[in-house]
């Protein structure tokens, strides 16, 4: 069964974004480089139609670098919008943003100048799903802590304008999902990367789903992290038992604490301690 999460404030945020689009020159869309397709809100594409757009593949330090490069080319070819790999926590790629924005809106700014308008900063709306790193991105671009950051979804509240480097004014917006996930795989990937509030889902189910994918695609990462030398069990639940024993996550009597193992496993995946993973390849998706 898939996971669904669309609280009332997200419906209000969606309407606010739709109204505010007329105030900006360009939309900066922040995606999670580990799940570029699943972290892309389809409502943004429809609402921002006709606006220049820059796609940021954020958290690229946690993603497979080869696939991130493939996704950069994919978005430019399929949508016409440039995509930039970035690590907003450490600042990688951020310095390129002002120049790319100014290039994308050069015609619009020239038209405004010809109409007699006074020069002004480029107005950018920063959008993305919860916990994708929008606030870190804004703070790094602004060069100071102006947007609240926390490793939990749904922290940003309300609209705010922020002056940033390179002649940019940034409109920060709360993270917003879409009303219904049609594909259960998408919802599990959103939960695994932390885009969905933790009390909405069972971490054990999400950990099993994620573990099954890693066992199939990156088995060496599990062997290296958890020092596993024997053959992998077939079932994800059994593999969690193996991980629990190697990490000493046991209850009284020596039984593995399955809930604790699931929580630790998800935390290690999200922090990058397990390795760098991209759960989606461009050839499997259409835009």
N, C-alpha and C positions, 0 to 999 in steps of 0.2 A: 504494500500500500504506500502511495506517495505521501509526501508531507506538504501541507498547505499553510501559508502564513501571510495574511494581508490585513493587518489591523486598521482601524478606522483612520488613524492619522496618515496612513499611506494614501488613502483615497483623497484626503484633503491636499496632501503634498502633490499628488498627480495633477489636480486641478490648478494648484498654485503655479506649478511649473508651466503648464499650458498657458496660463495668463501672462507669466513673466517672460516668455520667449520673445515677445515683441520688444522687449527692452534691451536685448543683447544682440551682438554682432555674430557670435559664434558659440557653438556648444562643444565643450570638452567632455567627452564621454570616458569615464574611468571603468575599465574592465579588470577582472582578475586574470592574470596571464596563465594561471593554472587551468582555468575553465573559461576561455574567451567567449565561447558560444553560450554556455549556460548562464554566465554572468551578464549577458547583454539583455537588457529590458526591452522587449519588442515595442512597448508603448513609446519609448524615447524616439525610435526611428520614425514612427508615424506622427508624433507631436512635433518633432523638430524638422520635418520635411521642408526642404528649401533653404535651410540654414547651413552654412559651412560647418564642418565638424572635424575635430581632431580626436582620434581614438588613442587613449593611453592604456597600454598593457602593463598594468601596475603589478607589484609584487613579482617582478620578473626574476628577482634573486631566488625565488622559491620554485620557479618553473624550469622546465627543460629548455636550455638556450636554443637548441636547434629548432624545436617546434615553435618557440617564440618568434624566431626569425621567419619561419614559414607563415605564421599568423600575420606578421607585419605585411608581407607580400600579398597574402590572401585578402586582407581588408582593402588595401589600395586597389587591387585588381577588381574585386567584386563590388565594392561600394563607391570607389573613387575618393574615399577619405583616407588620408595618411594615418598610419598607426605607428606609435612610438613605444618601445619597451622602456620601462622605467622602474626604479626602485625608490619610492618616495621616502622611505625610512632613512636611507643613506644618501639620497640625492642623485643617484645615477639616472642620467637622461633628462633631468629636470631643466638644465640650462638651455636645452634645445627648444623648449616649449615656446618662449616668447617670440623667437624668430619664426617658428613654424606658424604660430597664430597670425603674426603680422603679414606673412606671405599669403595665408589663406583669405584674409579679409582686405587685402591691398586694394582691390577694385572698389569695394564698398567705401573704404575710407577716402579714396580719391574722389568718388562721386559726392561724398559729403562735403569735401573741401571745395569742389567745383560749385556746389550749391550755396556756398558762402558760410557754411558752418565752421565754427571755431574748432581747432584741433582738440581732441580729447583722447583719453586712454581707450584701448579696445575693451569692449564689454563682453565678458565671457561667462557663460553659465556652466558650472561644473556639476555634472550629474553622474549617478551611478547607483548600484544596489547597495544595501547596507554592508558595512564592514569591508568594503573594497579598497579602502585607503584614501578616500577623498580628502579627509581632513589633514592627513599627513602630506598629501600632495600640495594642498593649499598652503600649509605652513612652510613647507620647503620652498615653494615658489615665492612666497611673501618674505621669506627670510626671518620669520619670527613666529611665535606661537599665538596665532589669532583664532584658529579653529580648534574646538575641543576634540581631543583624540582619546580613544579608549578601544580596547580589543573586545568590544561587544557591539552587536548590531543595534541600530536605532538610537544613536547618541545625539547626532546633530538635530537641532530643533529650530525650525523657522528659517526664513531667508536672511542672509546677511551679505553685504558688499565688503570686499577686502581689496585694498590696493597692493599690487604685487610688482615684481621687477619687470623690466622690459616694456613699460607702458601698458600694463594690463590691469583692469578692474575685474575681480572675480566675484561672481555671485555664487555663494555656497548654498547648496540645497540638501535637505535631509535625504538619506538613502531610501529608495522606493523600489519595491518589487512590483510584479503584475498580479492581477486578481486570482489567477488560477494557473498552476503548473500542469500542463497537459501530459507531460512525460515524467514518470516517477524517477527516472534516472537523473533528470535535471534537478529535482528537489533534493535528492540524496547528495548530489555534488555540491549544491548550495549549502546544505547542512554541514557537509564534511569540511568545507572551507570557512565556515563560520558566518555565513551570510544570513542564516536563519537563527532566531533567538533560541537559546539552548533548552528552555523549558517547553518548547513546542514538540520536540521529538525525543525518542529513546536513543541515547548515545550508543547503547549496545548494538541496536539495529544499524545505525549509521556506520559505526566502526566495522561491523561485519561486512557491510557493503563495500566500504573503502578497502578493507583488507583483502577481500576477494579480488578486487581490481589490481591492487599492488602485487599480490601473489602471481597474477597472470602476466603483468606487464613489467614489473620491476622486482623480481624475486631476489636479486642480488642485494637490494637495499635492505630487505628484511634480514637476510643472512648476516650482513655486515653490522647492522645496528644491534641485533639481538643475539649475535654470536651463535646462530643456528647452523649446525653441521649435518643433522640428520635430514632425511627426506621429509618434505612438507606433507602435513595431513591434507586430505581432500577438502574437508569442511572448514569454513572460516571460523566457526565456533571453536573447533579443535585447535586451530592455529592461535586463537586468542588465549587458549589455555597454555599453550607452549610459551607464548610471550609473557604471560603472567608468571609462570614458573621461573623463567630466566631473569625476570626483573624482581622477583621476590614479593610480588603483590598477592599476598596470601591472607586468608582469614584464619581464625583460630582452628586448629585441627589440620592445617596444611591445605585447605581447599582454596582454589584460586578465587580472588575477588573479581568476578567478571565485570561488574560495573566500573570498578577502579581501573582495570586493564583497558576497558573501552575509552575511558576519559583520558588516560595517559597516552594511549595510542593516537587519539585525535589531536591532542595537544602537541605531540611530537611531529605529527604530520604538518600541522598548521605553522609550527615554528621553523620548519625546515630541517629539524634534527634527523629526520628519516632520509632526507635527500631532496632533490629537485624533481618535481613531477608535473607533467602536463597531461590532464585527463582527457583531452579532446584534440583531435587532429583536424586540420582544415579540410582535408579531402572527404571527411565524413559529414560535412555541414554545408548548408547553402545560406546565403544572406538575401 
